Structures are given as structure tokens and as C-alpha cells.
Amino acid sequence: MINAYFAGGFMFAFPNMLRSTFPPIFTVFPSKAKPRNYLGTIITAISKTPQTVRQNAAIENIFLQQPTSAYVHLPFCRKRCHYCDFPIVALGSASPQADDDPRILNYIDFLCREIKATPTPSNHKSPLETVFFGGGTPSLVPPRLVSLVLDKLDSKFGVCSDAEISIEMDPGTFDAAKLNDLMKLGVNRVSLGVQAFQEELLKSCGRAHGVQEIHEAIDIVGSCGVENWSVDLISSLPHQKPHMWEQSLSLTIQAKPTHFSVYDLQVEQDTKFGSLYTAGEFPLPSDNQSAEFYKMASEMLRNAGYEHYEISSYCKSGYQCKHNYTYWINKSFYAFGLGSASYLNGVRFSRPRKLKDYMGYVQNLENGLVNCCQDSKVDTQDIATDVVMLSLRTARGLDLKSFGKAFGSSTVLSLCKVYKPHIESGHVVCLDEQRRKIEAEEFRSLLSEGDKVNEVLAYIRLSDPDGFLLSNELISLAFNVLTP
């Protein structure tokens, strides 16, 4: 299944599948992979760690960037899906077109107050290049209220005229008029939460929409002229069969979205699925079946012209999600709203997940009582594991040159040694500066000469799909090197 965490509103997902020739993988991903509520700055960590000036500068260059992205959490849903443990507010049977729901109005007020009260760096001069409205089901929020949030972001930080502004939308929660209104506000990317094309699977997941509403939503997106749009699908659902997964992939390919997000089900403890099912046991597909689902998606989508640029993400050329790529390169970003987690100057900071606590947090923020940078203690091991974990999720892979500058050439050499058997098996791929693949025999020769590895190797990445299927194990091997 997937191991995942919620940061900046995005599900960081790790396929948890194995070939039988490898030892069992972590069923719970190591703690280094989970978001840490850092109570300090990266500078403090650097000052307490014996490093060279060169290494200090390299780390600062990687992490001390001005944020140009903002995630905004709009938590409202018609009801909670059976697999969901995100912080949401279930509206019940209230009309999705209602403009006067006091719960939405009140939340948007606090959200705008949080944005206004958030401190900015003294040298802030970079406007936002991406804004992502996630949830929840953001398409339940009336466009005029979305406009208030965008206006507040613009007045606080500035928003580029060509910014990527994304919004998650569920079938059955919007019509052409609502989508057109959102587009007039600057929304230019839609992420459509389809999940499956089978009525029985949608019902078993507790989804509020049916198959007919999916087709209607796709038609609306097309009729409104949305060029940049994505579809979310989930594999390894209860009672899901290979032909069902193939059908969902085929129908989505026929709809011609510019982007796919493909997730493997994660059974979370405090969900309805968590009380009904045990991972790896019927009616959930086995790990081997889940692996086949993943391979099927990789093959079908690549054959259809989609680039597999991140472990769960595919796109047509030029349509990578710019906002989500901010996460994969570990760049700073703002986050606002219930349960969201920002990442600023090397510090991850999460907002409360309960609405009452979140409102109290906003009031404390306005009164100057919130300080996420006190009693700091962040070490370079934490930073290094974040870089490895996030980089190995991507097709680009880990940039060994910049990693070596930041954390030492000896660390790069240690990583190469631990990955040697997986390079020979083809699950880890080595590349030079021109991204030419370095074959196993050449790699062994370079490794035997020590420093030669650091001269020639420029990137390591996981192979697609077999390396990605082993991502938990392979990333954990790196953690053992970085945090002995």
C-alpha cells in the first residue's frame, strides 16, 4: 500500500510494494519521512554542526530561498470518504451551490486573517508564482469567497500575472458557471478528484459522486476551455480488480487531461477503512496485485504520451504541476488554513487540525503569541534525509553534485556503496552530467577508484517502475547511511 503524509496540503505518497526477492519493507515509513514541526531555523542548526564554510553556503543556497508558492486549505466536503484522514469539515446535504453557509463564511474570514497576520521576511520581494487550493473539496466554496482569499494573498505577497493557480474540484460540486467564475479570478489549473470509474467502487469508498457526474464534470472542464487539468485516480481499493483499474486508466486517457495523479490506497487507522480492513488482506488487493496496478499505470500512461516525472505523477510535456514540484525540490512555501503545513527557511510548521483550535491559533497569531522559531534544534541529518527522500521520488533523481557540496563527498560515496547491489539489479540508475546512463560495470570501476565516483556521477534515480516500487526500502537504506 502507500505510506503517506500531509504537508502543505499534499499527500506525500510512497508505494509500499515489493518483489519477492527482496526483504519486507517498512509498513510504517521511518520517522524521518514524516513532517516535523521544527521549532527553529536552519541557521541555528548549521551553527551547531561542525561544517566547512563551503558546506554552510551550499545548504543555505538549497534551503534559504524566498517562498514563491502558497498552499491554501479549504476543508469543506459533502461527507468524509472512507479512506480520508485529512482535516475536513463535512457540510452534510447542504447544497454545493449555496453562497451563504455560515461555516464557510466564518472559515474564510479566519483564513484571510491568518494570511494578513503572517509575518514576511524583511527582504521579501518575490511574488507568488503558484497558488494551490486544496482540501477538502475547494469547489464547494463560492467563487466570490475564493476571490477574497486571492485578493488577500495578492495584497500580502503579490501574485504573478502568469501564476499557476490550481483548485481541486470534485464531480457534482460545480457547473460551468462556477468554473467560468473561477477562471475569471485567475484559476488556470483544475485537479479533478475522480478516483474510479466504477459505481460500486465509488460507493464502497464513500464518495459523494457517481460515474455520471464524472463524465459531466469532464465535459464541463472541456467546454470551459481549461487547458491545464489533472485527474486523480486511486488503485488497490477494496474489491478492485485489474480490469476495473485498466478501465479507469483507459477512460481517463480518452478524456485527455494534461496531468495524472495516481495513488495507491493507504488504509489509515482513524478512518472507516481502518476499522474495516487490514492492509494486505482481502478484500484489499495483495501487495503483488498492487504492484501490478502500479506497473499497469506506468505502462499505459507512458504509452499514451505521459511523462512519469514523479512517483505518483504523470503529465504531458510542459504540464508538470509547478506547485507540487516545489515540494519535490524542497523549496520553501507558505501554507494557510486548517491542518496545513508550511516550510519556510528549513522549518516545517503545522496548523491545528481541529477548527476551534485553528481559530484560536489565528487569534494568537494576530496577538503576536505564535512563534515557530523558538528553542530551535534542526540538524543537517534531518535536512539531508529530506533531500534524499524527496529527490528520489522524482524522475530527475538526486543531484549528487549539489548534495556533495552541502553534505560532503564522503556521504555521496557512502550512498553509492549502499546502493551498489541495487544499481547492479537495475532498481537504482546512475547518470552523468549529460544524464547518460552509467552501466553497472562502469559504476563498479568508478567505485573501486573512490574519488572517481564523485567526479563522474551526477545523479542517481530510481528506475521506472521497478525502482519506484521499492522506494520505501531504497530510501530507508539512504536513511541508515545518513543517520547511523
C-alpha positions in Angstrom: 0.0 0.0 0.0 1.0 3.6 0.2 2.7 5.3 3.1 1.9 9.0 3.0 1.9 12.2 4.9 0.1 15.6 4.6 2.3 18.6 4.1 1.2 21.8 2.5 -2.0 20.0 1.8 -0.3 17.5 -0.5 -0.3 13.8 0.1 3.3 12.6 0.1 2.8 9.0 -1.1 5.2 6.1 -1.1 4.3 2.9 -2.8 4.8 0.0 -0.4 5.2 -2.9 -2.8 8.0 -5.5 -3.1 9.2 -8.2 -5.4 9.5 -11.5 -3.6 13.3 -11.4 -4.0 13.6 -8.5 -1.5 13.1 -8.5 2.2 10.0 -7.0 3.7 9.6 -3.2 3.6 8.6 -0.9 6.3 4.8 -1.0 6.9 5.3 2.3 8.7 7.7 4.6 7.0 10.7 5.7 9.1 10.1 8.8 11.2 12.5 10.8 9.2 10.0 10.7 6.3 7.2 12.3 8.3 6.8 16.1 8.7 8.5 17.5 11.7 7.1 20.6 13.5 10.5 22.2 13.5 10.7 24.8 16.3 13.8 26.5 14.9 15.7 27.8 12.0 18.1 26.1 9.7 20.8 28.7 10.6 20.8 27.6 14.2 21.3 24.0 13.1 24.2 25.0 10.9 25.9 27.0 13.6 25.8 24.0 15.9 27.1 21.5 13.4 30.9 21.2 12.5 30.9 22.1 8.9 33.0 24.0 6.5 32.1 27.4 5.2 31.6 25.9 1.8 29.1 23.4 3.2 27.2 26.1 5.1 26.9 28.2 1.9 25.7 25.2 -0.1 23.0 24.3 2.4 21.8 27.9 2.6 21.6 28.0 -1.2 19.4 25.0 -1.2 17.0 25.9 1.6 17.1 29.6 2.4 15.1 30.6 -0.7 12.3 33.1 -0.7 9.0 31.2 -1.0 7.1 31.8 -4.2 4.3 29.2 -3.6 1.3 29.2 -1.3 -1.0 26.3 -0.4 -4.5 27.2 0.9 -6.6 24.6 2.6 -10.3 24.8 2.0 -11.6 21.9 4.2 -15.2 21.6 3.2 -16.7 18.3 1.9 -20.2 17.0 1.5 -19.1 14.0 3.6 -15.9 12.2 4.6 -14.7 9.5 2.3 -14.0 6.1 3.9 -10.2 6.4 3.3 -9.8 10.1 4.3 -8.0 11.3 7.4 -7.4 14.8 6.2 -8.6 17.7 8.3 -12.1 18.5 6.8 -15.4 20.0 7.7 -18.4 17.8 6.5 -21.2 20.0 5.3 -23.7 17.2 5.0 -26.6 17.5 2.5 -26.2 21.3 2.1 -26.4 22.5 -1.5 -22.9 22.7 -3.1 -24.1 25.9 -4.8 -25.1 27.6 -1.5 -23.4 31.0 -1.1 -24.4 31.8 2.5 -23.3 28.8 4.6 -22.1 30.4 7.8 -19.4 27.7 8.3 -17.8 28.6 5.0 -18.1 32.4 5.6 -16.6 32.2 9.1 -13.7 30.0 7.9 -12.8 32.2 5.0 -12.8 35.2 7.4 -10.2 33.4 9.7 -8.2 32.3 6.7 -7.9 35.8 5.4 -6.9 37.0 8.9 -4.2 34.3 9.0 -2.8 35.4 5.7 -2.8 39.1 6.8 -1.1 38.3 10.2 1.6 36.0 8.8 5.0 37.7 9.1 7.0 38.0 5.9 10.8 38.2 5.5 12.2 41.7 5.7 13.7 41.3 2.3 10.6 39.8 0.8 10.3 40.8 -2.9 9.3 37.6 -4.7 5.6 37.4 -5.7 3.8 34.1 -5.6 4.3 32.0 -8.7 1.9 29.2 -7.7 -1.2 29.1 -5.5 -2.9 25.7 -4.8 -6.4 25.5 -3.3 -6.6 22.0 -1.8 -9.0 20.3 0.6 -11.4 19.0 1.3 -13.4 19.9 -1.7 -12.5 23.6 -2.6 -15.1 23.6 -5.4 -17.8 23.8 -2.7 -16.5 27.3 -1.8 -18.3 30.1 -3.8 -16.0 31.9 -6.2 -16.6 35.2 -4.5 -15.0 33.8 -1.4 -12.1 32.3 -3.3 -11.7 35.8 -4.7 -11.3 37.2 -1.2 -8.5 34.8 -0.5 -6.7 35.5 -3.7 -7.0 39.3 -3.1 -5.6 38.9 0.4 -2.7 36.8 -1.0 -2.0 39.4 -3.6 -2.1 42.3 -1.2 0.2 40.5 1.3 2.7 38.8 -1.0 1.9 39.8 -4.6 0.8 37.2 -7.2 2.5 37.0 -10.6 0.3 37.8 -13.5 1.1 34.4 -15.0 1.0 32.4 -11.7 -0.2 28.8 -11.8 -3.4 28.9 -9.7 -4.8 25.4 -9.1 -8.0 24.3 -7.5 -9.2 20.8 -6.5 -12.7 20.1 -7.7 -15.0 17.0 -7.2 -17.6 15.9 -9.8 -21.0 17.0 -8.8 -19.9 20.1 -6.9 -19.6 22.6 -9.8 -21.2 23.7 -13.0 -19.9 25.7 -16.0 -21.0 29.0 -14.4 -19.0 28.3 -11.3 -15.9 27.2 -13.2 -16.1 30.2 -15.5 -16.3 32.5 -12.5 -13.2 30.8 -11.0 -11.3 31.2 -14.3 -12.1 34.9 -14.3 -10.4 35.1 -10.9 -7.2 33.7 -12.4 -7.7 30.0 -11.7 -6.0 28.2 -14.6 -5.4 24.7 -13.4 -8.1 22.2 -12.2 -7.4 19.0 -10.3 -10.4 16.7 -10.7 -11.0 14.1 -7.9 -12.3 11.2 -9.9 -10.7 8.2 -8.0 -12.6 5.5 -10.0 -15.0 4.9 -12.9 -17.0 2.1 -11.3 -20.1 2.9 -9.5 -19.6 0.1 -6.9 -16.1 1.3 -6.1 -17.2 4.9 -5.6 -19.9 3.7 -3.3 -17.6 1.5 -1.3 -15.2 4.4 -0.8 -18.0 6.7 0.4 -17.6 9.1 -2.5 -20.4 11.6 -2.9 -20.4 11.5 -6.7 -21.2 8.8 -9.2 -19.9 7.8 -12.6 -22.4 10.0 -14.5 -21.2 13.1 -12.6 -17.6 12.2 -13.5 -18.5 12.4 -17.2 -20.5 15.6 -16.7 -17.5 17.2 -14.9 -15.1 16.2 -17.6 -17.5 17.7 -20.2 -17.7 21.0 -18.2 -13.9 21.3 -17.9 -13.7 20.8 -21.7 -16.5 23.2 -22.5 -15.0 25.9 -20.3 -11.7 25.7 -22.2 -9.5 24.6 -19.2 -6.2 23.7 -20.9 -4.3 22.6 -17.8 -6.2 20.0 -15.9 -5.4 16.8 -13.9 -7.3 13.7 -12.8 -6.8 11.8 -9.5 -7.2 8.0 -9.5 -6.8 5.5 -6.6 -5.7 1.9 -7.0 -5.9 -1.0 -4.6 -9.4 -0.2 -3.5 -11.5 -2.9 -1.8 -12.7 -5.5 -4.3 -10.9 -3.6 -7.2 -9.9 -6.0 -10.0 -7.3 -5.4 -12.7 -9.9 -4.9 -15.4 -11.5 -2.2 -13.3 -8.2 -0.4 -12.9 -7.5 -0.7 -16.6 -10.9 0.7 -17.4 -10.4 3.7 -15.2 -7.0 4.4 -16.8 -8.4 4.0 -20.3 -11.4 6.2 -19.8 -9.2 8.9 -18.2 -6.7 8.7 -21.1 -9.6 9.1 -23.5 -10.6 12.3 -21.7 -7.1 13.7 -22.5 -6.2 15.5 -19.3 -2.7 17.1 -19.3 -1.9 15.6 -15.9 -2.5 12.4 -13.9 -2.1 11.7 -10.2 -2.2 8.0 -9.4 -2.3 7.0 -5.8 -2.3 3.5 -4.1 -4.8 3.3 -1.3 -3.4 4.0 2.2 -5.5 2.5 5.0 -5.3 5.0 7.8 -6.1 3.9 11.4 -8.7 6.5 12.3 -10.9 6.1 9.2 -13.8 3.8 8.3 -11.5 1.7 6.1 -9.1 1.5 9.1 -11.8 -0.1 11.1 -12.9 -2.5 8.4 -9.8 -3.6 6.6 -6.2 -4.7 7.3 -3.6 -3.8 4.7 -2.7 -6.8 2.5 -5.7 -8.8 3.4 -8.9 -9.5 1.4 -10.9 -7.6 0.1 -7.9 -5.3 -0.4 -5.7 -6.4 -3.3 -2.4 -8.2 -2.2 0.9 -6.4 -2.4 1.7 -8.2 -5.6 -1.6 -7.2 -7.1 -0.9 -3.6 -6.1 2.4 -3.7 -7.7 0.8 -4.9 -10.9 -1.7 -2.0 -10.7 1.3 0.4 -10.4 3.1 -1.2 -13.4 -0.1 -1.1 -15.5 -0.5 2.6 -14.8 3.2 3.3 -15.7 3.0 1.4 -18.9 -0.4 2.6 -20.1 0.3 6.3 -19.3 3.8 6.3 -20.8 2.5 4.6 -23.9 -0.2 7.4 -24.1 2.5 10.1 -24.1 2.6 11.0 -20.4 5.9 11.6 -18.7 6.3 9.9 -15.4 8.0 12.8 -13.7 7.3 11.9 -10.0 6.4 8.7 -8.3 2.7 9.3 -8.4 2.5 12.0 -11.1 2.3 11.9 -14.9 2.0 14.7 -17.4 2.0 15.7 -21.0 5.1 17.7 -22.0 5.2 21.1 -20.3 2.4 20.3 -17.9 4.2 19.4 -14.7 2.3 20.7 -11.6 4.6 23.7 -10.8 3.2 23.9 -7.3 3.7 20.3 -6.4 7.2 20.4 -7.9 8.0 23.0 -5.2 7.7 20.1 -2.7 9.9 17.7 -4.6 12.8 20.1 -4.8 12.4 21.0 -1.1 11.8 24.7 -1.8 10.2 26.9 0.8 6.4 27.5 0.6 3.7 29.2 2.6 0.6 27.3 3.8 -2.6 28.6 5.2 -5.7 27.0 6.8 -6.8 24.1 8.9 -4.1 21.4 9.3 -1.8 22.7 6.6 2.0 22.6 6.9 4.3 25.4 5.7 8.0 25.1 5.0 10.0 28.3 5.5 13.7 28.6 5.9 14.1 25.0 6.7 11.3 25.0 9.3 8.1 22.9 8.9 5.2 24.3 10.9 1.7 22.7 11.0 -1.5 24.4 11.9 -4.1 22.8 14.2 -6.3 20.1 12.6 -9.4 21.0 14.6 -11.4 24.0 13.6 -11.8 25.5 17.1 -8.0 25.1 17.7 -7.3 26.6 14.3 -9.4 29.7 15.1 -7.5 30.1 18.4 -4.2 29.8 16.5 -5.2 32.6 14.2 -6.2 34.8 17.1 -2.9 34.1 18.8 -1.1 34.9 15.6 -2.8 38.2 15.4 -1.8 38.9 19.0 1.8 38.1 18.4 1.7 34.9 20.5 2.8 32.5 17.8 6.5 31.9 17.3 7.6 28.8 15.4 11.3 29.7 15.7 12.0 29.3 19.3 14.0 26.6 21.1 15.3 25.6 17.7 17.1 22.4 17.0 17.4 21.2 13.4 20.4 19.2 12.4 21.9 18.5 9.0 21.0 14.9 9.1 17.3 15.8 9.1 17.9 18.1 6.1 19.9 15.5 4.2 17.2 12.8 4.7 14.5 15.3 3.4 16.6 16.0 0.3 17.1 12.3 -0.4 13.5 11.3 0.2 12.0 14.0 -1.9 14.6 13.8 -4.7 14.3 10.0 -5.2 10.5 10.5 -5.7 11.3 12.2 -9.0 12.5 11.1 -12.4 15.3 13.7 -12.1 16.6 11.9 -9.1 19.2 13.1 -6.5 21.6 15.7 -7.7 24.9 14.3 -6.3 27.0 17.3 -7.1 24.9 19.8 -5.0 24.3 17.1 -2.4 28.0 16.5 -2.1 28.7 20.3 -1.7 26.1 20.5 1.1 26.8 17.3 3.0 30.2 16.2 1.9 31.7 14.0 -0.8 32.2 11.1 1.7 28.4 11.0 2.2 27.9 10.6 -1.6 30.5 7.8 -1.6 28.6 6.1 1.2 25.3 6.3 -0.6 26.9 4.8 -3.7 28.3 1.9 -1.7 25.0 1.1 -0.1 23.2 1.3 -3.5 25.7 -0.9 -5.3 23.6 -4.1 -5.3 20.5 -2.2 -6.4 22.4 -0.5 -9.2 23.5 -3.9 -10.3 19.9 -5.2 -10.1 18.7 -2.2 -12.1 16.5 -0.7 -9.4 18.8 2.3 -9.0 20.1 4.1 -12.1 23.3 6.2 -12.2 23.7 9.1 -14.6 26.5 11.5 -15.6 26.2 15.3 -16.2 24.7 14.7 -19.6 22.3 12.2 -18.0 23.9 9.3 -19.8 23.3 6.1 -18.0 26.3 4.6 -16.3 26.1 0.8 -16.6 26.8 -1.4 -13.6 30.3 -2.5 -14.8 31.4 1.1 -15.2 30.0 2.0 -11.8 31.9 -0.8 -10.2 35.1 0.5 -11.8 34.4 4.1 -10.6 33.6 2.9 -7.1 36.9 1.0 -6.9 38.7 4.3 -7.5 37.0 6.1 -4.7 37.0 9.8 -5.7 36.3 8.9 -9.3 32.7 8.4 -8.4 32.3 12.0 -7.2 33.9 13.2 -10.4 31.8 11.3 -12.9 28.4 10.6 -11.2 25.9 13.5 -11.3 22.6 11.8 -10.4 21.1 8.7 -9.0 17.4 7.9 -9.6 15.0 5.0 -9.1 14.1 3.0 -12.2 10.5 3.2 -13.5 8.5 1.2 -12.5 10.6 -1.4 -10.5 12.7 1.1 -8.6 9.7 3.2 -7.7 8.0 0.1 -6.4 10.9 -0.4 -4.0 11.1 3.3 -3.0 10.4 2.7 0.7 13.2 0.2 1.1 15.7 2.1 -1.1 15.1 5.4 0.7 15.4 3.7 4.1 18.8 2.4 3.0 19.9 6.0 2.5 18.5 7.0 5.9 20.7 4.3 7.5 23.7 5.9 5.9 22.7 9.5 6.8 21.5 8.8 10.4 23.7 5.9 11.6 
